[in-house]
Amino acid sequence: MPRKIYHKSSEPVKSVIKKVHPKTLFLYAYGLQFAKYYKWFMETQWLPAEELEEIQSERLPPIIEHTYENVPYYQKIMVCYQTISYISQR
């Protein structure tokens, strides 16, 4: 509901909201999902390379698997380049 109110507000009202609540503006402008990812990115952006690689190795295979199962174009590409072996190694 606050998101709808923010988006339907006039520009002067939006500018007041921006001045009064600069830290929580993204909650109203972009929603809770954005706020969740923003917070996560702010917490992880300065992690050591080893930790970032670990996070990537955990999160990438499910994305590749989902893409293979749901996007015919990438299915063809992955079969052509034998990327499927990467998924099956998990």
C-alpha positions, 0 to 999 in steps of 0.5 A: 500500500505505501508503494502505491501511495508513493507512486501516485503522489505528486513530485512535491510530495515525493521530494518531501518523502525523499528528504524525510525518509532517505534511508527507507525511500527504496521501501516505498519506491521499489518494494520489500523485495528490492530492499531485501536484495539491496541489504544483501548486496550492501552486506556482501559487496566487500567480502573477500574473493574466496567467500564471493566465489563460494557464494557464486558456486552455491547460487549459480548451478540452480540458476543454470538448471532452471534456465536449462529446464525453462528456456528452449534457446539455452537448452539447445546452446547447453546441449551443443556446448555440452554444458549439461555435464556441469549441472550433472556434476553437482 
